[in-house]
Amino acid sequence: MAQYTTVNGSVALITIQNPPVNALRAAVREGLFNAIQKASSDPLVRSVVLSGQNGTFCGGADIKEFGNVSSMSGPLLVEVFALMETSMKPVVAAIEGFALGGGLELALACHYRIGHSKARVGLPEVNLGLFPGRQVIAGEALKLGLLDRVTDHNTVDTALAFAKSVEGKPLDNRRLGNRPCPPLENMDAFFEEAMKRVRSRARGASAPVVCVQAVRGAATLPFHKGMELEKVLLGTLFNSGQAQASQYCFFAERAGARWSMPSGARWDTCRALSISTAAVIGLGTMGRGITVALARAGLSVVAVETQEHQLAEAQRVVSHMLKGGGQVSYSSDLQAAAEVDLVVEAVFEDMALKEKLFKLLSSICKPGTLLATNTSTLDIDRLASCTRDPQLVVGMHFFAPAHMMRLLEVVYGPRSSPEAVATAMQLGKRMGKVSVAVGNCPGFVGNRMLKPYLEQAYFLLEEGATPELVDAALEEFGFPMGVFRMTDLSGLDVGWRIRKEEGLTGPDVPAGQPTRSRHGHRYSPLGDLMCERGRYGQKSGRGWYLYDKPGGRVARSDPWLRNFLEEYRVRNALVARPIHRQEVLERCLYAIINEGFRILDDGIAASPQNIDAIYVFGYGWPKHRGGPMFYAGQVGLARVLEGLERYHLAHPDVPHLEPSSLLRRLVASGSPPIHKWNQMVKGHRSQL
Ligand SMILES: CCCCCCCC/C=C\C/C=C/C(=O)SCCNC(=O)CCNC(=O)[C@H](O)C(C)(C)COP(=O)(O)OP(=O)(O)OC[C@H]1O[C@@H](n2cnc3c(N)ncnc32)[C@H](O)[C@@H]1OP(=O)(O)O
């Protein structure tokens, strides 16, 4: 766990050994503690170098141990730090790769720090619901005083020579605990302003707020008092539930890489096809973002758009985004896709158009080309059936803006080959995405769960709520945008087109159909009515809110909408009632969760972690709430079930509120923890 050798006669070299990231689990802490004691007591040793195995200094505390803090064994991190800092022999950290969180604190407990120029240091614990900070590269760390020296050469060798040069020198002013924090003018005003800003951005997350309190303590109190305060604050965070949620997200983010298909095919047994060239078809907003994402991942991309004016505009925008980097050519001819390894189709969400395109692509592209569609809801298998090689068709569902959003849903149809899925998943990794493989059904995972969420939001408007009230409740919960602001941003016409495609609205709806009912179920036509009035959201300057101009970003309440809703209620004999924030949250969130359970039971998602990763990285679900499925566990499955039963009783014509069978089975079996849910799933497939 901590290898100890003596080098150059007098330098003890301690190497942390805990792959893959040298996390500081109990055995490592113990190893370090013993090694420092050994170096201190060995009369031949005059200095110490601390490094990490395999070019990695240390990824911090072991996050897996946080799951059971009470059973943590071995010396505490602070005890290791204290032993190191009070050592009478100079300790030099040799930082390669990264020193993060407790790993950086370990380096800061050393008397000197030498970093490789490519090393990254920082305190990223905000992502884990603990004290936060940002990561910086070695050069900046040097300027900030976090490092004493940066090298391009072998870091350990440099540190060993350096350690030799400081043997016997006084250490008192090298111990950070002895150094006072430089005074700051208007310290109180500074921290109050910082707190105000952090609170407004934290959206209910405790860690950033508590961090300001800890930094204030560190800056204004004597060292040991600051440490005591930090311990108390850390305890608060650990007990908040938010830290567990964030730590769960850390692993959920990585769990998608270990994908599996119902056939038994899985990540470690399938080989990805080699992809170096790609074509993107359709250069609207999505196609442009996808082009940038692929080009940044090192692919040579041909961007195809048949409308000349759109092509010219796309070329301008994409070149600007890529700032001269990336290899992209442009064409208005589909033949340009003939020799590529991968095609990503990103045309309008229209099945007939996509079917035609897939038929064409299948005849144009060389054998072996992977055909991917960026559809957000349509049937992958129907598209596959238009092609020569249906096994080479998958969904690659990007999220806008495609070059920035972390999520990629990789959708496999019944005929998609494991190699095709492996290829799309590997591409996702190359693009830096959180990729999750999911099965084929309308809306896949993300949009399928969005549907009941939107539906509840519309129903709440019918019953007396306003967009402002619904959005405020959701934003207070932690979403960056409430559901109405979000649909204004993405465009109300997107859902309208999908509902037309589904025959729920538009000319295909049979005459005499009741306004607020479809197939015997409650239906709200509010979204359709808005679109019929040209209210598409930000793009038209009017939606659920009012904007200064088309494309405007600042939402204002719209008196027109208030009247519109009142008239709508009168027309439909609806009586507005006061709606409480709690009802908004329960109906909107429980509806999402309920659909999540159905998706799990249907085998469309392989695990609750996959669903949560999709919601956190694609739909703005707050990380400190862990994703909808984790949140359900935190609220209590029995309470979620009771809520759904209550709302379904009140709204029996809303099938999405009828509790899913999996949720019922889980509650009946005593609400097991989330990692055991899969055992209760129909046709359960083993977890990897
Ligand atoms: C009431 C008082 C309670 C007392 C408790 C005291 C505890 C001490 C509390 C606070 C002090 C210190 C806190 C911390 O240090 S928290 C950890 C801070 N570190 C981080 O946040 C870094 C997290 N890791 C990363 O960002 C990346 O993993 C990376 C940059 C280190 C490496 O990236 P990459 O090469 O892309 O690899 P992966 O991300 O895929 O990771 C590989 C593998 O390793 C696992 N892993 C990574 N970091 C950790 C870790 N710190 N602990 C445990 N495991 C870690 C990761 O999960 C991957 O494994 P897989 O999930 O099985 O795929």
The ligand as an ORCA input file, in Angstrom:
! r2SCAN-3c Opt
* xyz 0 1
  C     -17.837     13.137     10.314
  C     -16.471     13.069      9.821
  C     -16.315     12.031      8.749
  C     -14.890     11.742      8.567
  C     -14.588     11.270      7.175
  C     -13.326     11.849      6.779
  C     -13.078     11.587      5.327
  C     -12.190     12.609      4.769
  C     -12.973     13.695      4.244
  C     -12.538     14.682      3.534
  C     -11.173     14.852      3.000
  C     -10.955     14.335      1.671
  C     -11.920     14.080      0.826
  C     -11.601     13.538     -0.500
  O     -10.476     13.359     -0.882
  S     -12.905     13.124     -1.458
  C     -12.146     12.564     -2.951
  C     -11.605     13.688     -3.751
  N     -11.176     13.226     -5.027
  C     -11.943     13.314     -6.099
  O     -13.008     13.843     -6.097
  C     -11.375     12.694     -7.350
  C     -12.372     11.748     -7.936
  N     -11.813     11.059     -9.079
  C     -11.669     11.631    -10.277
  O     -11.946     12.798    -10.500
  C     -11.152     10.769    -11.367
  O     -11.450      9.451    -11.056
  C      -9.623     10.908    -11.589
  C      -9.303     12.286    -12.177
  C      -8.861     10.702    -10.286
  C      -9.177      9.806    -12.598
  O      -9.954      9.921    -13.779
  P      -9.913      8.775    -14.902
  O      -8.516      8.448    -15.206
  O     -10.813      9.241    -15.984
  O     -10.519      7.476    -14.219
  P     -11.968      7.202    -13.652
  O     -12.640      8.433    -13.228
  O     -12.694      6.324    -14.596
  O     -11.612      6.387    -12.315
  C     -11.024      5.091    -12.386
  C     -11.615      4.238    -11.284
  O     -11.183      4.780    -10.024
  C     -12.307      5.026     -9.202
  N     -11.993      6.212     -8.371
  C     -11.551      7.398     -8.781
  N     -11.331      8.220     -7.746
  C     -11.648      7.516     -6.646
  C     -11.620      7.812     -5.252
  N     -11.220      9.004     -4.773
  N     -12.025      6.850     -4.410
  C     -12.428      5.641     -4.853
  N     -12.460      5.284     -6.175
  C     -12.072      6.225     -7.041
  C     -13.444      5.295    -10.175
  O     -14.680      5.067     -9.554
  C     -13.139      4.295    -11.278
  O     -13.568      3.021    -10.868
  P     -14.943      2.406    -11.405
  O     -16.041      3.235    -10.825
  O     -14.934      1.045    -10.849
  O     -14.893      2.509    -12.882
*
